[in-house]
Amino acid sequence: MQPIDALRRRLRDRRRKLLRLVTNTEDEILALDTNVPAELEEEAQDARLATVLVWLDDRITAEIEAIDHALTRIERGDYGICEDCDDPIPLERLHILPAVTTCVHCAAAREAAARMRAAS
């Protein structure tokens, strides 16, 4: 099996797991919306839990989108190429982060730029 085929399979497996998780998370959010809390404290706890569940749902959705992007790049034939500098992304990096789109150097540059924007 080619390394890209193994990574494609990992990406698809992770995507399936995340879809199940996001469905469960959304079901939990809906259940909170339909509950009628007996006390104010319980209502506050439900509100905090709903906030966490929405945040988790957003994170899962973002990861699914990253996986979809990686799978599209595999089909196009440009998977494993840095989107910023067009250099190959080392296979070791892809094994660790299969949905990654940048090499280590460009990822570090993006993070530094984000820190600079946040500081100003």
C-alpha distances in whole Angstrom, upper triangle without the diagonal:
4,7,8,6,7,10,11,11,13,15,16,16,19,20,21,23,25,26,27,29,31,32,33,35,36,38,39,41,42,44,45,47,49,50,54,54,57,58,57,55,53,53,52,49,48,48,46,43,43,43,40,38,38,37,34,34,34,31,29,29,29,25,24,26,23,20,21,22,19,17,20,19,15,16,19,17,19,17,17,20,23,26,29,28,25,24,20,19,18,15,16,19,16,14,18,19,16,19,21,22,24,24,26,29,29,29,32,34,33,34,37,38,38,40,43,43,44,46,48
4,5,5,6,9,10,11,13,14,16,17,19,20,21,23,25,26,28,29,30,32,34,35,36,38,39,41,42,44,45,47,49,50,54,54,57,58,57,55,53,52,52,49,47,47,46,43,43,42,39,38,38,36,33,33,33,30,28,28,27,24,23,24,22,19,20,20,16,15,17,16,12,14,16,14,15,13,13,17,20,22,25,25,22,20,17,16,15,12,14,16,13,13,16,17,14,17,18,19,21,21,23,26,26,26,29,31,30,32,34,35,35,38,40,40,41,44,46
4,5,5,6,9,10,11,12,14,15,17,18,20,21,22,24,26,27,28,30,32,33,34,36,37,39,40,42,43,45,47,48,52,52,55,55,55,52,50,50,49,46,45,45,43,40,40,39,36,35,35,33,31,30,30,27,25,26,25,21,21,22,19,16,18,18,14,14,16,15,12,14,16,13,14,12,11,14,17,20,23,22,20,18,14,13,12,8,10,12,10,9,13,14,11,14,15,17,18,18,20,23,23,22,25,27,27,28,31,32,32,34,36,37,38,40,42
4,5,5,6,9,10,10,12,14,15,16,18,20,21,22,24,25,26,28,30,31,32,34,36,37,38,40,41,43,45,46,50,50,54,54,53,51,49,48,47,45,43,43,41,39,38,37,35,33,33,31,29,28,28,25,23,23,22,19,18,19,16,14,15,15,11,10,13,11,8,10,12,10,11,8,9,12,15,17,20,20,18,17,13,12,12,9,12,13,9,10,13,13,10,12,13,14,16,17,19,22,22,21,24,26,25,27,30,31,30,33,35,35,36,39,41
4,5,5,6,9,10,11,12,14,15,17,19,20,21,23,24,26,27,29,30,31,33,35,36,37,39,41,42,44,45,49,49,53,53,53,51,49,48,47,45,43,43,41,39,38,38,35,33,33,32,29,28,28,26,23,24,23,20,18,19,17,14,15,16,12,11,13,13,9,11,14,12,14,11,12,16,19,20,24,24,21,20,17,16,16,12,15,16,12,12,15,15,11,14,16,17,20,20,22,25,25,24,28,29,28,30,33,34,33,36,38,38,38,41,43
4,5,5,6,9,10,11,12,14,15,17,18,20,22,23,24,26,27,28,30,32,33,35,36,38,39,41,42,44,47,48,51,51,51,49,46,46,45,43,41,41,39,37,36,36,33,32,32,30,27,27,27,24,22,23,22,19,18,19,17,14,16,17,13,12,15,15,12,14,17,15,16,13,13,17,19,21,25,25,22,21,18,16,15,12,13,14,11,9,13,13,10,13,15,17,19,20,22,25,25,24,27,29,28,29,32,33,32,34,37,37,38,40,42
4,5,5,6,9,10,10,12,14,15,16,18,20,21,22,24,26,26,28,30,31,32,34,36,37,39,41,42,45,46,49,49,49,46,44,44,43,40,39,39,37,34,34,33,30,29,29,27,25,24,24,21,19,20,19,15,15,16,14,11,13,13,10,9,13,12,9,12,15,13,14,10,10,14,16,18,21,22,20,19,15,13,13,10,11,11,8,7,10,10,6,9,11,14,16,17,18,22,21,20,23,25,24,25,28,29,29,31,34,34,34,37,39
4,5,5,6,9,10,10,12,14,15,16,19,20,21,23,25,25,27,29,30,31,33,35,36,37,39,41,44,45,48,49,48,46,44,43,43,40,38,38,37,34,33,33,30,28,28,27,24,23,23,21,18,19,18,15,13,15,13,9,10,12,8,7,10,10,8,10,13,12,13,10,12,15,17,18,22,23,20,20,17,15,16,13,15,14,11,11,13,12,8,10,13,14,17,19,21,24,23,22,25,27,26,27,30,31,30,32,35,34,35,38,40
4,5,5,6,9,10,11,12,14,15,17,18,20,21,23,24,26,27,29,30,32,33,35,36,38,39,43,44,47,48,47,45,43,42,42,39,37,38,36,33,33,33,30,28,28,27,24,23,24,21,19,19,19,16,14,16,15,11,12,14,12,10,13,14,11,13,16,16,17,14,15,19,21,22,25,26,24,24,20,18,18,15,16,16,13,12,14,13,10,12,15,17,20,21,23,27,26,24,28,30,28,29,32,33,32,34,37,37,37,40,42
4,5,5,6,8,10,11,12,14,16,16,18,20,21,22,24,26,27,28,30,32,33,35,36,38,41,41,45,45,45,43,40,40,39,36,35,35,33,31,30,30,27,25,26,24,21,21,21,19,16,17,17,13,13,15,13,10,12,14,11,10,14,15,13,15,18,17,18,14,15,18,20,21,24,25,24,23,20,17,17,14,14,14,11,9,11,10,8,10,13,16,19,20,21,25,24,22,25,27,26,26,30,31,29,31,34,34,34,37,39
4,5,5,6,9,10,10,12,14,15,16,18,20,21,22,24,25,26,28,30,31,33,35,36,40,40,43,44,43,41,39,38,37,35,33,33,32,29,28,28,25,23,23,22,19,18,19,16,14,14,14,10,9,11,10,6,8,10,8,7,11,12,11,13,16,16,16,12,13,17,18,19,22,23,22,22,19,16,17,15,15,14,11,10,12,10,7,7,11,13,17,18,20,23,22,20,23,26,24,24,28,28,27,29,32,32,32,35,37
4,5,5,6,9,10,11,13,14,15,17,19,20,21,23,24,26,27,29,30,32,33,35,39,39,43,43,43,41,39,38,38,35,33,33,32,29,28,28,26,24,24,23,20,19,19,17,14,14,15,12,10,12,12,8,9,12,10,8,12,13,12,13,16,17,18,15,16,19,21,21,25,26,25,25,22,20,21,18,19,18,14,14,15,14,11,11,15,17,20,22,24,27,26,24,27,29,27,27,31,31,30,32,35,34,34,37,39
4,5,5,6,9,10,11,13,14,16,17,19,20,22,23,25,26,27,29,31,32,33,37,38,41,42,42,40,37,37,36,34,32,32,31,28,27,27,25,22,23,23,19,18,19,17,14,15,16,13,11,14,14,10,12,15,13,12,15,17,15,17,20,20,21,18,19,22,23,24,27,29,27,27,24,22,22,19,19,19,15,14,15,14,12,13,16,19,22,24,25,28,27,25,28,30,28,28,32,33,31,33,36,36,35,38,40
4,5,5,6,9,10,10,12,14,15,16,18,20,21,22,24,26,27,29,30,32,35,35,39,39,39,37,34,34,33,31,29,29,28,25,24,24,22,19,20,19,16,15,16,14,11,12,13,9,8,12,11,8,11,13,12,12,15,17,16,17,20,21,21,17,18,21,22,22,25,27,26,26,23,20,21,18,18,17,14,13,13,12,10,10,14,17,20,22,23,26,25,22,25,28,25,25,29,30,28,30,33,32,31,35,37
4,5,5,6,9,10,10,12,14,15,16,18,20,21,22,24,26,27,29,30,34,34,38,39,38,37,34,33,33,30,28,28,27,24,23,23,21,19,19,18,15,14,14,13,9,10,11,8,6,9,10,7,8,11,11,10,13,15,15,16,19,20,20,17,18,21,22,22,25,27,26,26,24,21,22,20,21,19,16,16,16,14,12,11,14,17,20,22,24,27,25,23,26,28,25,25,29,30,27,30,33,32,31,35,36
4,5,5,6,9,10,11,13,14,16,17,19,20,21,23,25,26,27,29,33,34,37,38,38,36,33,33,33,30,28,28,28,24,23,24,22,19,19,20,16,15,16,15,11,12,14,12,9,12,13,10,11,15,15,13,16,18,17,18,21,22,23,20,22,25,25,25,29,31,29,30,27,25,26,23,23,22,19,18,18,17,15,14,18,20,24,26,27,31,29,27,30,32,29,29,33,33,31,33,36,35,34,38,40
4,5,5,6,9,10,11,12,14,15,17,19,20,21,23,25,26,27,31,31,35,35,35,34,31,30,30,28,26,26,25,22,21,22,19,17,18,18,14,13,15,14,10,12,14,11,10,14,14,12,14,17,16,16,19,21,20,21,24,25,25,22,23,26,26,26,29,32,31,31,28,25,26,23,23,22,19,18,18,16,15,15,18,21,24,26,27,30,29,26,29,31,29,28,32,33,30,32,35,34,33,37,39
4,5,5,6,8,10,10,12,14,15,16,18,20,21,22,24,26,29,30,33,34,33,32,29,28,28,25,23,24,22,19,19,19,17,14,14,14,11,10,11,10,6,8,10,8,7,11,12,10,12,15,15,15,18,20,20,21,23,25,24,21,22,25,25,25,27,30,29,30,28,25,25,24,23,21,19,18,17,15,15,14,17,19,22,25,25,29,27,24,27,29,26,26,29,30,27,29,32,31,30,33,35
4,5,5,6,9,10,11,12,14,15,16,18,20,21,23,24,28,29,33,33,33,32,29,28,28,26,23,24,23,20,19,19,18,15,15,15,12,10,12,12,8,8,11,10,8,11,13,11,12,15,16,15,18,20,20,21,24,25,25,22,24,27,27,26,29,32,31,32,30,27,28,26,26,24,22,21,21,19,17,16,19,21,25,27,28,31,30,27,30,31,28,28,32,32,29,31,35,33,32,35,37
4,6,5,6,9,10,11,12,14,15,17,19,20,21,23,26,27,31,32,32,31,27,27,27,25,22,23,23,19,18,20,18,14,15,16,13,11,14,14,10,11,15,13,11,15,17,15,16,19,19,19,21,24,23,24,27,28,28,26,27,30,30,29,32,35,34,35,33,30,30,28,28,26,24,23,22,21,20,19,22,25,28,30,31,34,32,29,32,34,31,31,34,35,32,34,37,36,34,38,40
4,5,5,6,9,10,11,12,14,15,17,19,20,21,25,25,28,29,29,28,25,24,24,22,19,20,19,16,15,16,14,11,12,13,10,8,12,11,8,10,13,12,11,14,16,15,16,19,20,20,22,24,24,26,28,29,29,26,27,30,29,29,31,34,34,34,32,29,30,28,27,25,23,23,21,20,19,18,21,24,27,29,29,32,31,28,30,32,29,28,32,32,30,31,34,33,32,35,37
4,5,5,6,8,10,10,12,14,15,17,18,20,24,24,28,29,28,27,24,23,23,21,18,19,18,15,14,14,13,9,10,11,8,6,9,9,6,7,11,11,10,13,15,14,15,18,19,19,21,24,24,25,27,29,28,26,27,29,29,28,30,33,33,34,32,29,31,29,29,26,24,24,23,20,20,18,21,23,26,29,29,32,30,27,30,31,28,27,31,31,28,30,33,31,30,33,35
4,5,5,6,9,10,11,12,14,15,17,18,22,23,27,28,28,27,24,23,24,22,19,19,19,16,14,16,15,11,12,14,11,9,12,13,10,11,14,14,12,15,18,17,17,21,22,21,23,26,26,27,29,31,31,28,30,32,32,31,34,37,36,37,35,33,34,32,32,30,27,27,26,24,23,21,24,26,30,32,33,36,34,31,33,35,32,31,35,35,32,34,37,35,33,37,38
4,5,5,6,9,10,10,12,14,15,17,20,21,24,26,26,25,21,21,22,19,16,18,17,14,13,15,14,10,12,14,11,9,13,14,11,13,16,16,15,18,20,19,20,23,24,24,26,29,29,30,32,34,33,31,32,34,34,33,36,39,38,39,37,34,35,33,32,30,28,28,26,25,24,23,26,28,31,34,34,37,35,32,34,36,33,32,36,36,33,34,37,36,34,37,39
4,5,5,6,9,10,11,13,15,15,19,19,23,24,23,22,19,19,19,16,14,14,14,11,10,11,10,6,8,10,8,6,10,11,10,11,14,15,14,17,19,19,20,23,24,24,26,28,29,30,32,34,33,30,31,33,33,32,34,37,37,38,36,33,34,33,32,30,28,28,26,24,24,22,25,27,30,32,32,35,33,30,32,34,31,30,33,33,30,31,34,33,31,34,36
4,5,5,6,9,10,11,13,14,18,19,23,24,23,23,20,18,19,17,14,14,15,12,10,12,12,8,8,11,10,7,10,13,11,11,15,16,15,17,20,20,20,23,25,25,26,29,30,30,32,34,34,31,33,34,34,32,35,38,38,39,38,35,36,35,34,32,30,30,28,26,26,24,26,28,31,34,34,37,35,32,34,35,32,31,34,34,31,32,35,33,31,35,36
4,5,5,6,9,10,11,12,16,17,21,22,23,22,19,18,19,17,14,15,16,13,11,14,14,10,11,14,13,11,14,16,14,15,18,19,18,20,23,23,23,26,28,27,29,32,32,33,35,37,37,34,36,38,37,36,38,41,41,42,41,38,39,37,37,35,33,32,31,29,28,27,29,31,34,37,37,40,38,35,37,39,35,34,38,38,34,36,39,37,35,38,40
4,5,5,6,9,10,11,14,15,18,19,20,19,16,15,16,14,11,12,13,9,8,11,11,8,10,13,11,10,14,16,14,16,19,19,19,22,24,24,25,27,29,29,31,33,34,35,37,39,38,35,36,38,38,37,39,42,42,43,41,38,39,38,37,35,33,32,31,29,29,27,30,32,35,37,37,40,38,35,37,38,35,34,37,37,33,35,38,36,34,37,38
4,5,5,6,9,10,13,14,18,19,18,18,15,13,14,13,9,10,11,8,6,9,10,7,7,11,11,10,12,15,14,15,18,19,19,21,23,24,25,27,29,29,31,33,34,35,37,39,38,35,37,38,37,36,38,41,41,42,41,38,40,38,38,35,34,33,31,29,29,27,30,32,34,37,37,39,37,34,36,37,34,32,36,35,32,33,36,34,31,35,36
4,5,5,6,9,12,14,18,19,19,19,16,14,16,15,11,12,14,12,9,12,13,10,11,14,14,12,15,18,17,17,20,22,21,23,26,26,26,29,31,31,32,35,36,36,38,40,39,37,39,40,40,38,40,43,44,45,44,41,42,41,40,38,36,36,34,32,32,30,32,34,37,40,40,42,40,37,39,40,37,36,39,38,35,36,39,37,35,38,39
4,5,5,6,10,12,15,17,18,17,14,13,15,14,10,12,14,11,10,13,14,11,13,16,16,15,18,20,19,20,23,24,23,25,28,28,29,31,33,33,35,37,38,39,41,43,42,40,41,43,42,41,43,46,46,47,46,43,44,43,42,40,38,37,36,34,34,32,34,36,39,42,42,44,42,39,41,42,39,38,41,41,37,38,41,39,37,40,41
4,5,5,8,9,13,14,14,14,11,9,11,10,7,8,11,9,7,11,12,10,11,15,15,14,17,19,19,20,23,24,24,26,29,29,30,32,34,34,36,38,39,40,42,44,43,40,42,43,42,41,42,46,46,47,46,43,44,43,42,40,38,38,36,34,34,32,34,36,39,42,41,44,42,38,40,41,38,36,39,39,35,36,39,37,34,37,39
4,6,8,10,14,15,15,16,13,10,13,13,9,9,12,11,9,12,14,12,12,16,17,15,18,20,20,20,23,25,25,26,29,30,30,32,35,35,36,38,40,40,42,44,43,41,42,44,43,41,43,46,47,48,47,44,46,45,44,41,40,40,38,35,36,34,36,37,40,43,43,45,43,39,41,42,39,37,40,40,36,37,40,37,35,38,39
4,6,9,13,15,16,17,14,12,15,15,11,12,15,14,12,15,17,15,16,19,20,18,21,24,23,23,26,28,27,29,32,32,32,35,37,37,38,41,42,42,44,46,46,44,45,47,46,44,46,49,50,51,50,47,48,47,46,44,42,42,40,38,38,36,38,40,43,46,46,48,46,43,44,46,42,41,44,43,40,41,43,41,39,42,43
4,6,9,12,13,14,10,9,13,12,9,11,14,13,12,15,17,15,17,20,20,20,22,25,24,25,28,29,29,31,34,34,34,37,39,39,40,43,44,45,47,49,48,45,47,48,47,46,48,51,51,52,51,48,49,48,47,45,43,43,41,39,39,38,40,42,44,47,47,49,47,44,45,46,43,42,44,44,40,41,44,42,39,42,43
4,6,9,11,12,10,8,12,12,10,12,15,15,14,17,19,18,19,22,23,23,25,27,27,28,31,33,32,34,37,37,38,40,42,42,44,46,47,48,50,52,51,49,50,51,50,49,50,54,54,55,54,51,53,51,50,48,47,46,44,42,43,41,43,45,47,50,49,51,50,46,47,49,45,44,46,46,42,43,46,43,41,43,44
4,6,7,9,6,6,9,10,8,11,13,13,13,16,18,18,19,22,23,23,25,27,28,29,31,33,33,35,37,38,39,41,43,43,45,47,48,49,51,53,52,49,50,52,50,49,50,54,54,55,54,51,52,51,50,47,46,46,44,42,43,41,43,45,47,49,49,51,49,46,47,48,45,43,45,45,41,42,44,42,39,42,43
4,7,9,7,8,11,12,11,14,16,16,17,20,21,21,23,25,26,26,29,31,31,32,35,36,37,39,41,41,42,45,46,47,48,51,52,53,55,56,55,53,53,55,54,52,54,57,58,59,58,55,56,54,53,51,50,49,47,45,46,44,46,48,50,53,52,54,52,49,50,51,48,46,48,48,45,45,47,45,42,44,46
4,5,5,6,9,10,11,13,15,15,16,19,20,21,23,25,26,27,29,30,31,33,35,36,37,39,41,42,43,45,46,47,49,51,52,53,55,57,55,53,53,55,53,52,53,56,57,58,57,54,55,54,53,50,49,49,46,45,46,44,46,48,49,52,51,53,51,48,48,50,47,44,47,47,43,43,45,43,40,42,44
4,5,5,6,9,10,11,13,14,15,17,19,20,21,23,24,25,27,29,30,31,33,35,36,37,39,41,42,43,45,46,48,50,51,52,54,55,54,51,52,53,51,50,51,54,55,56,56,52,54,53,51,49,48,48,45,43,45,43,44,46,48,50,49,51,49,46,46,47,44,42,44,44,40,40,42,40,37,39,40
4,5,5,6,9,10,11,12,14,15,17,18,20,21,23,24,26,27,29,30,32,33,35,36,38,39,40,42,44,45,47,48,50,51,53,54,52,50,50,51,50,48,49,53,54,54,54,50,51,51,49,46,46,45,43,41,43,41,42,44,46,48,46,48,47,43,44,45,42,40,42,42,38,38,41,39,36,37,39
4,5,5,6,9,10,10,12,14,15,16,18,20,21,22,24,26,26,28,30,31,32,34,36,37,38,40,42,43,44,46,47,49,50,52,51,48,48,50,48,47,48,52,53,53,52,49,50,49,47,45,44,44,41,39,41,39,41,43,45,47,46,48,46,43,43,45,42,40,42,42,38,38,41,39,36,38,40
4,5,5,6,9,10,10,12,14,15,16,18,20,21,22,24,25,26,29,30,31,33,35,36,37,39,40,41,43,45,46,47,49,51,49,47,47,49,47,46,47,50,51,52,51,48,49,49,47,44,44,43,41,39,40,38,40,42,43,46,45,47,45,42,42,44,41,38,41,41,37,37,40,38,34,37,38
4,5,5,6,9,10,11,13,14,15,17,18,20,21,23,24,26,27,29,30,32,33,35,36,38,39,41,42,44,45,47,48,50,48,45,46,47,45,44,45,48,49,50,49,46,47,47,45,42,42,42,39,37,39,37,38,40,41,44,42,44,43,39,40,41,38,36,38,38,34,34,36,35,31,33,35
4,5,5,6,8,10,11,12,14,15,16,18,20,21,22,24,26,27,28,30,32,33,34,36,38,39,40,42,43,45,46,48,46,44,44,45,44,43,43,47,48,48,48,44,45,45,43,40,40,39,36,35,36,35,36,38,40,42,41,43,41,38,38,40,37,35,37,37,34,33,36,35,31,33,35
4,5,5,6,9,10,10,12,14,15,16,18,20,21,22,24,25,26,28,30,31,32,34,36,37,38,40,41,43,44,46,45,42,43,44,42,41,43,46,47,48,47,43,45,44,42,40,39,38,36,34,35,33,35,37,39,41,40,43,41,37,38,40,37,35,37,37,34,34,37,35,32,34,36
4,5,5,6,9,10,11,12,14,15,17,18,20,21,23,24,26,27,29,30,31,33,35,36,37,39,41,42,43,45,43,41,42,43,41,40,40,44,45,46,45,42,44,43,42,39,38,38,36,33,35,33,34,36,37,40,39,41,39,36,37,38,35,32,35,35,31,31,34,32,29,31,33
4,5,5,6,9,10,11,12,14,16,17,18,20,21,23,24,26,27,29,30,32,33,35,36,38,39,41,42,44,42,39,40,41,39,38,39,42,43,44,43,40,41,41,39,36,36,36,33,31,33,31,32,34,35,37,36,38,37,33,34,35,32,30,32,32,29,29,31,30,27,29,31
4,5,5,6,9,10,10,12,14,15,16,18,20,21,22,24,26,27,28,30,31,33,34,36,37,39,40,42,40,38,38,40,38,37,38,41,42,43,42,39,40,39,37,35,34,34,31,29,31,29,30,32,34,36,36,38,36,33,34,35,32,30,33,33,29,30,33,31,28,31,33
4,5,5,6,9,10,10,12,14,15,16,18,20,21,22,24,25,27,28,30,31,33,34,36,37,39,40,39,36,37,38,37,36,37,40,41,42,41,38,39,39,38,35,34,34,31,29,30,28,30,31,33,36,35,38,36,32,34,35,32,30,33,32,29,29,32,30,28,30,32
4,5,5,6,9,10,11,12,14,15,17,19,20,21,23,25,26,27,29,30,32,33,35,36,38,39,37,35,35,37,35,33,34,38,39,40,39,36,38,37,36,33,32,33,30,28,29,27,28,29,31,34,33,35,33,29,31,32,29,27,29,29,25,26,29,27,24,27,28
4,5,5,6,9,10,11,12,14,15,17,18,20,21,23,24,26,27,29,30,32,33,35,36,37,36,33,33,35,33,32,33,36,37,38,37,34,35,34,33,30,30,30,27,25,26,24,25,28,29,31,31,33,31,28,29,30,27,25,28,28,24,25,28,26,24,26,29
4,5,5,6,9,10,10,12,14,15,16,18,20,21,22,24,26,27,28,30,31,33,34,36,35,32,32,34,33,32,33,36,37,38,37,34,35,34,33,30,29,29,26,24,25,23,25,27,29,32,31,34,32,28,30,31,28,27,30,30,26,27,30,28,26,29,31
4,5,5,6,9,10,10,12,14,15,16,18,20,21,22,24,26,27,29,30,31,33,34,33,31,31,33,31,30,31,35,35,36,36,33,34,34,33,30,29,29,27,24,25,23,24,26,28,31,30,32,30,27,29,30,27,25,28,28,24,25,28,26,24,27,29
4,5,5,6,9,10,11,13,14,15,17,19,20,21,23,24,26,27,29,31,32,33,31,29,29,30,29,27,28,32,33,34,33,30,32,31,30,27,26,27,24,22,23,20,21,23,25,28,27,29,27,24,25,27,23,22,25,25,21,22,25,23,21,24,26
4,5,5,6,9,10,11,12,14,15,17,18,20,21,23,24,26,27,29,30,31,30,27,28,29,28,27,28,32,32,33,32,29,30,29,28,25,24,24,22,19,20,19,20,22,24,27,26,29,27,24,25,27,24,22,26,26,22,23,27,25,23,26,28
4,5,5,6,9,10,10,12,14,15,16,18,20,21,22,24,26,27,28,30,29,26,27,29,28,26,28,32,32,33,32,29,30,29,29,26,25,25,23,20,21,18,20,22,25,27,27,30,28,25,27,28,25,24,27,27,24,25,28,26,25,28,30
4,5,5,6,9,10,11,12,14,15,16,18,20,21,23,24,26,27,28,27,25,26,27,25,24,25,29,29,30,30,27,29,28,28,25,23,24,22,19,20,17,18,20,22,25,25,27,25,22,24,25,22,21,24,24,20,22,25,23,21,25,26
4,5,5,6,9,10,11,12,14,15,17,18,20,21,23,25,26,27,25,23,23,24,23,22,23,27,27,28,27,24,26,25,24,21,20,21,19,16,17,14,15,17,20,22,22,24,23,19,21,23,20,18,22,22,19,20,24,22,21,24,26
4,5,5,6,9,10,11,12,14,15,16,18,20,21,23,24,26,24,22,22,24,23,22,24,28,28,28,27,24,25,24,24,21,19,20,18,15,15,13,15,18,20,23,23,26,24,21,23,25,22,21,25,25,22,24,27,25,24,28,29
4,5,5,6,9,10,10,12,14,15,16,18,20,21,22,24,23,21,22,23,23,21,23,27,27,28,27,24,26,25,25,22,20,21,20,17,16,13,16,17,20,23,24,26,24,21,24,25,22,21,25,25,22,24,27,25,24,28,29
4,5,5,6,9,10,11,12,14,15,17,19,20,21,22,21,18,20,21,19,18,20,23,23,25,24,21,23,23,23,20,18,19,18,14,14,11,13,14,17,20,20,23,20,17,20,21,18,18,21,21,18,21,23,22,21,25,26
4,5,5,6,9,10,11,12,14,15,17,19,20,21,19,17,17,19,18,17,20,23,23,23,22,19,21,20,20,17,15,16,15,11,11,8,11,13,15,18,19,22,20,17,20,21,18,18,22,22,20,22,25,24,23,26,28
4,5,5,6,9,10,10,12,14,15,17,18,20,19,16,18,20,19,19,21,24,24,25,23,21,22,21,21,19,16,17,17,13,12,9,12,14,17,20,22,24,22,20,23,24,21,21,25,25,23,25,28,27,26,30,31
4,5,5,6,9,10,10,12,14,15,16,18,17,15,17,18,18,16,19,22,21,23,22,20,22,21,22,19,17,18,18,14,13,9,12,12,16,19,21,23,20,18,22,22,19,20,24,23,21,24,26,25,25,28,29
4,5,5,6,9,10,11,12,14,15,16,15,12,14,15,14,13,16,19,18,19,18,16,18,18,18,15,13,15,14,11,10,6,8,9,12,15,17,19,17,15,18,19,17,17,21,21,19,22,24,23,23,27,28
4,5,5,6,9,10,10,12,14,15,14,11,13,15,15,15,18,21,19,20,18,16,18,17,17,15,12,13,14,10,8,5,9,10,14,17,18,21,19,17,21,22,20,20,24,24,22,25,28,27,27,30,32
4,5,5,6,9,10,11,12,14,14,12,14,16,16,15,19,21,20,21,20,18,20,19,20,18,15,17,17,14,11,8,11,12,16,19,21,23,21,19,23,24,21,23,26,26,24,27,29,28,28,32,33
4,5,5,6,9,10,10,12,11,9,12,13,13,12,15,18,16,18,17,15,18,18,19,17,14,16,17,13,11,8,10,9,13,16,19,21,18,17,21,21,19,20,24,23,22,25,27,26,27,30,31
4,5,5,6,9,10,10,9,7,9,11,12,11,15,17,15,16,14,13,15,14,16,14,10,13,14,11,8,5,8,8,11,14,17,19,17,16,20,21,19,20,24,23,23,26,28,27,28,31,32
4,5,5,6,9,10,10,8,11,13,15,14,18,20,18,19,17,15,17,16,18,16,13,14,16,13,10,8,11,11,15,17,20,23,21,20,23,25,22,24,27,27,26,29,32,31,31,35,36
4,5,5,6,9,9,8,12,13,14,13,17,19,17,18,17,16,19,18,20,18,15,17,19,16,13,11,13,12,15,18,21,23,21,20,24,25,22,24,28,27,26,30,31,30,31,35,36
4,5,5,6,5,5,8,9,11,10,14,16,13,15,13,13,16,15,18,16,13,16,17,15,11,10,11,9,13,15,18,20,18,18,22,22,20,23,26,25,25,28,30,29,30,33,34
4,5,5,6,5,8,10,13,13,17,18,15,16,13,13,15,14,17,16,12,14,17,14,11,10,12,11,14,16,20,22,20,20,24,24,23,25,28,28,28,31,33,32,33,36,37
4,5,8,8,12,13,16,16,19,20,17,18,17,17,19,17,20,19,16,18,20,18,14,14,15,15,18,20,23,25,23,23,27,27,26,28,31,31,30,33,35,34,36,39,40
4,6,8,11,11,14,13,17,18,15,16,15,16,18,18,21,20,17,19,21,19,16,15,16,14,16,19,22,24,22,22,26,26,24,27,30,29,29,32,34,33,34,38,38
4,6,9,9,13,13,16,16,13,14,12,13,16,15,18,18,15,17,20,18,15,14,15,13,15,17,20,22,20,21,25,25,24,27,29,29,29,32,34,33,35,38,39
4,6,6,9,9,13,13,9,11,9,11,13,14,17,16,13,16,18,16,13,13,12,10,12,13,17,18,17,18,21,21,20,23,26,25,26,29,30,30,31,34,35
4,6,8,9,13,13,11,11,9,9,11,11,14,12,10,13,15,12,10,9,9,8,10,12,15,17,16,16,20,20,19,21,24,24,24,27,29,29,30,33,34
4,6,9,12,12,9,9,6,5,8,8,11,9,7,11,12,11,9,9,8,7,8,9,12,14,13,14,17,18,18,20,22,23,23,26,28,28,29,32,33
4,6,9,8,5,6,4,5,9,10,13,12,10,14,15,13,12,12,10,7,7,8,12,13,12,13,16,16,16,19,21,21,22,25,26,26,28,30,32
4,5,6,5,5,6,6,10,12,14,11,11,15,15,13,13,11,9,6,4,5,9,10,8,9,13,13,12,15,17,17,18,21,22,23,24,27,28
4,6,6,8,10,10,13,15,17,14,14,17,18,15,14,12,10,6,6,8,12,12,9,10,14,13,12,15,17,16,17,20,21,21,23,26,26
4,6,8,11,11,15,17,19,16,16,20,19,17,17,15,12,8,7,8,11,10,7,9,12,10,10,13,14,14,15,18,19,19,21,23,24
4,5,9,10,13,16,18,16,16,20,20,18,18,17,14,11,8,8,11,9,7,11,13,11,12,15,16,16,18,20,21,21,24,26,26
4,7,9,12,15,17,15,15,19,20,18,17,16,13,10,9,9,12,12,10,13,15,15,15,18,19,19,21,24,24,25,27,29,30
4,6,9,12,14,13,13,17,18,17,16,16,13,11,9,7,11,10,10,12,15,15,16,18,20,20,22,24,25,26,28,30,31
4,6,9,11,10,10,14,15,14,14,14,12,10,9,7,11,12,12,13,16,16,17,19,21,22,23,25,27,28,29,31,33
4,6,8,7,7,10,12,11,10,11,9,8,7,5,8,10,10,11,14,15,15,17,19,20,21,23,25,26,27,29,31
4,5,5,7,9,10,11,11,13,11,11,10,8,9,11,13,13,15,17,18,19,21,23,24,25,27,28,29,31,33
4,5,5,6,9,10,9,12,11,12,12,10,12,15,16,16,18,20,21,21,24,25,26,27,30,31,32,34,36
4,5,5,6,9,9,13,11,13,13,11,11,15,16,15,17,20,20,20,23,25,25,26,29,30,31,32,35
4,5,5,6,8,10,8,10,10,8,8,12,13,12,14,16,17,17,19,21,21,23,25,27,27,29,31
4,5,5,4,7,7,9,10,9,11,14,14,13,16,18,18,19,22,23,23,25,27,28,28,31,33
4,6,6,9,10,13,13,13,13,17,18,16,18,21,21,21,24,26,25,27,30,30,30,33,35
4,6,9,9,12,13,12,12,16,17,14,16,19,19,18,21,24,23,24,27,28,28,30,32
4,6,5,9,10,11,11,15,15,12,15,18,16,16,20,21,20,22,25,25,25,28,30
4,6,9,11,12,13,17,16,14,17,20,18,19,22,23,22,24,27,27,28,30,32
4,6,10,12,13,16,15,13,16,18,16,17,21,21,20,22,25,25,25,28,30
4,6,8,10,13,11,9,13,15,13,14,17,18,17,20,22,22,23,25,27
4,7,10,12,10,9,12,13,12,14,17,17,17,19,21,21,22,25,27
4,7,8,6,6,9,10,9,12,14,14,15,18,19,20,21,23,25
4,6,5,6,9,10,11,12,14,15,16,18,20,21,22,24,26
4,6,5,6,9,10,10,12,14,15,16,18,20,21,22,25
4,5,5,6,9,10,11,12,14,15,17,19,20,21,23
4,5,5,6,9,10,10,12,14,15,16,18,20,21
4,5,5,6,9,10,11,12,14,15,16,18,20
4,5,5,6,9,10,11,12,14,15,16,19
4,5,5,6,9,10,11,12,14,15,17
4,5,5,6,9,10,11,12,14,16
4,5,5,6,9,10,10,12,14
4,5,5,6,9,10,11,13
4,5,5,6,9,10,11
4,5,5,6,9,10
4,5,5,6,9
4,5,5,6
4,5,5
4,6
4
